[in-house]
Amino acid sequence: MQTHRAKRVEITIEAVMQSRLTDALTKAGVTGYTVLPVLGGSGKSGAWSRSGQVSRASGMVQVVCIIKPERLDDLLGGAFAVVERHIGVVSVSDCDVLRAERF
């Protein structure tokens, strides 16, 4: 089966920033993404957990998208404009997809 090279971008950000981030991704030409809840973790500020939180104000989400490599710079530019002033992590990795026309 034929596969095609793509980029997988994972952005972990404060939940209250989710709509700003997804709006920026849409503006950058991203046609699809998945938003996942983040249950907890540990980072520069220490360990944290979503359990016991009443609102989403202190929670985190992860936005995952797969794109064609030539769209990466536009995506990162839009995402960084949102992430640079907030807690967040952006990672990029290579991946292969089966249906390139969807990305």
VEXTOR-240029 format. One record per residue (C-alpha): residue number from 1; residue in three letters; x, y, z. Coordinates in nm, 4 decimals. Example, Ala and Ser with C-alpha at 12.3 -4.5 7.8 and 13.67 -1.06 7.14 Angstrom:
! VEXTOR-240029
[1,'ALA',[1.2300,-0.4500,0.7800]]
[2,'SER',[1.3670,-0.1060,0.7140]]
END
This chain:
! VEXTOR-240029
[1,'MET',[0.0000,0.0000,0.0000]]
[2,'GLN',[0.1298,0.3460,-0.0900]]
[3,'THR',[0.1955,0.5958,0.1885]]
[4,'HIS',[0.2665,0.9681,0.1686]]
[5,'ARG',[0.4888,1.1855,0.3888]]
[6,'ALA',[0.3127,1.4278,0.6242]]
[7,'LYS',[0.3740,1.6250,0.9422]]
[8,'ARG',[0.1999,1.5562,1.2729]]
[9,'VAL',[0.1716,1.8627,1.4946]]
[10,'GLU',[0.0704,1.8319,1.8599]]
[11,'ILE',[-0.0033,2.1468,2.0571]]
[12,'THR',[-0.0737,2.1280,2.4288]]
[13,'ILE',[-0.2250,2.4502,2.5598]]
[14,'GLU',[-0.4504,2.5881,2.8329]]
[15,'ALA',[-0.8110,2.4865,2.7652]]
[16,'VAL',[-0.9340,2.8457,2.7728]]
[17,'MET',[-0.7096,2.9160,2.4700]]
[18,'GLN',[-0.8496,2.6317,2.2593]]
[19,'SER',[-1.0802,2.8391,2.0397]]
[20,'ARG',[-0.8105,3.1006,1.9717]]
[21,'LEU',[-0.5725,2.8249,1.8696]]
[22,'THR',[-0.8195,2.6416,1.6454]]
[23,'ASP',[-0.9222,2.9738,1.4860]]
[24,'ALA',[-0.5536,3.0451,1.4124]]
[25,'LEU',[-0.5087,2.6976,1.2632]]
[26,'THR',[-0.8136,2.7439,1.0400]]
[27,'LYS',[-0.6777,3.0829,0.9247]]
[28,'ALA',[-0.3477,2.9097,0.8429]]
[29,'GLY',[-0.5308,2.6678,0.6108]]
[30,'VAL',[-0.5564,2.3656,0.8398]]
[31,'THR',[-0.8676,2.1748,0.7364]]
[32,'GLY',[-0.8804,1.9224,1.0192]]
[33,'TYR',[-0.7672,1.8673,1.3743]]
[34,'THR',[-0.8569,1.6709,1.6855]]
[35,'VAL',[-0.8904,1.8183,2.0349]]
[36,'LEU',[-0.8124,1.5898,2.3282]]
[37,'PRO',[-0.8475,1.6568,2.7005]]
[38,'VAL',[-0.5223,1.6431,2.8967]]
[39,'LEU',[-0.5725,1.4749,3.2331]]
[40,'GLY',[-0.2495,1.5817,3.3985]]
[41,'GLY',[0.1238,1.5934,3.3667]]
[42,'SER',[0.4422,1.7505,3.4875]]
[43,'GLY',[0.6518,2.0297,3.3470]]
[44,'LYS',[0.8599,2.3330,3.4325]]
[45,'SER',[0.6102,2.4373,3.7014]]
[46,'GLY',[0.5849,2.0889,3.8532]]
[47,'ALA',[0.3165,1.8211,3.8538]]
[48,'TRP',[-0.0508,1.9032,3.8034]]
[49,'SER',[-0.3766,1.7134,3.7640]]
[50,'ARG',[-0.7133,1.7948,3.6171]]
[51,'SER',[-0.8949,1.5970,3.8856]]
[52,'GLY',[-1.0930,1.8078,4.1268]]
[53,'GLN',[-1.1110,2.1051,3.8891]]
[54,'VAL',[-1.4574,2.2587,3.8724]]
[55,'SER',[-1.4036,2.4585,3.5542]]
[56,'ARG',[-1.1847,2.4196,3.2504]]
[57,'ALA',[-0.9974,2.7390,3.3377]]
[58,'SER',[-0.6965,2.5562,3.4777]]
[59,'GLY',[-0.7133,2.2534,3.2484]]
[60,'MET',[-0.5163,2.1739,2.9360]]
[61,'VAL',[-0.6068,2.0353,2.5939]]
[62,'GLN',[-0.4014,1.8894,2.3136]]
[63,'VAL',[-0.4774,1.9815,1.9544]]
[64,'VAL',[-0.3429,1.7302,1.7023]]
[65,'CYS',[-0.3339,1.7799,1.3266]]
[66,'ILE',[-0.1704,1.6117,1.0311]]
[67,'ILE',[-0.0764,1.8281,0.7360]]
[68,'LYS',[0.1239,1.8301,0.4151]]
[69,'PRO',[0.4866,1.9318,0.4831]]
[70,'GLU',[0.4586,2.2485,0.2732]]
[71,'ARG',[0.1857,2.3832,0.5068]]
[72,'LEU',[0.3974,2.3518,0.8217]]
[73,'ASP',[0.5426,2.7051,0.8306]]
[74,'ASP',[0.1991,2.8699,0.8036]]
[75,'LEU',[0.0600,2.6446,1.0757]]
[76,'LEU',[0.3510,2.7114,1.3118]]
[77,'GLY',[0.3300,3.0864,1.2532]]
[78,'GLY',[-0.0387,3.0933,1.3423]]
[79,'ALA',[-0.0002,2.8578,1.6375]]
[80,'PHE',[0.3002,3.0386,1.7837]]
[81,'ALA',[0.1130,3.3693,1.7808]]
[82,'VAL',[-0.1295,3.2070,2.0296]]
[83,'VAL',[0.1088,2.9850,2.2262]]
[84,'GLU',[0.3948,3.2317,2.2827]]
[85,'ARG',[0.2141,3.4225,2.5602]]
[86,'HIS',[0.0638,3.1198,2.7343]]
[87,'ILE',[0.1561,2.7847,2.8800]]
[88,'GLY',[0.1972,2.5462,2.5907]]
[89,'VAL',[0.4118,2.2953,2.4097]]
[90,'VAL',[0.4343,2.2476,2.0329]]
[91,'SER',[0.5873,1.9350,1.8820]]
[92,'VAL',[0.6303,1.8359,1.5185]]
[93,'SER',[0.7054,1.4883,1.3902]]
[94,'ASP',[0.7178,1.3108,1.0573]]
[95,'CYS',[0.4440,1.0618,0.9771]]
[96,'ASP',[0.3025,0.8706,0.6832]]
[97,'VAL',[-0.0611,0.8768,0.5709]]
[98,'LEU',[-0.2572,0.6538,0.3394]]
[99,'ARG',[-0.4896,0.9115,0.1822]]
[100,'ALA',[-0.2845,1.2214,0.1042]]
[101,'GLU',[-0.5816,1.4038,-0.0494]]
[102,'ARG',[-0.7364,1.4408,0.2984]]
[103,'PHE',[-0.4497,1.6563,0.4241]]
END
